[in-house]
């Protein structure tokens, strides 16, 4: 039997282990989310659907939306929280 080790923050919530942002080249909100994450010290993987159009369906499947940015926060327990658009009020607690 294996042991599952989770990173828990001081508030007792499970921390993020991976952040993926779906973006486009001309999306100002995408740039703002990336800048905000960088300022907070978070690393992330970017999927630019202008450069990788075959991954647009992936963004739609995870979000149900045809807009960017789509930020997917995968937690240490492999649960996911999806934040659509420039919504720092939802993104900040998702990363806590």
CORMOMO-V407792 format. One line per field, one symbol per residue. phi: phi as a letter, one per 30 degrees, with the letter a starting at -180 (. if undefined). psi: psi as a letter, one per 30 degrees, with the letter a starting at -180 (. if undefined). burial: b if it has 9 or more other ideal C-beta (glycine too) atoms within 8 Angstrom, else e. Layout:
phi: ???
psi: ???
burial: ???
This chain:
phi: .dccccdcdddicdddcabbccbbdcddddddddddddddiccacccddddbddcdddddddcibcbbdcccccdecidbbcccidbddcdeddcd
psi: klkjkkkkaffglklkfkkkkkllegjeeeeeeeeeeeffgkllkkjjfefiffgeeeeeeffgkhllljkjjklfgglkkkkkaiiffeeefff.
burial: eeeeeeeeeeeeebbbeebbbbbbeebebbebbbebbeeeebebeebbbeeeeebeebbbebbeeeebbbbbbbbbeeebebbbeeeeeebeebbe
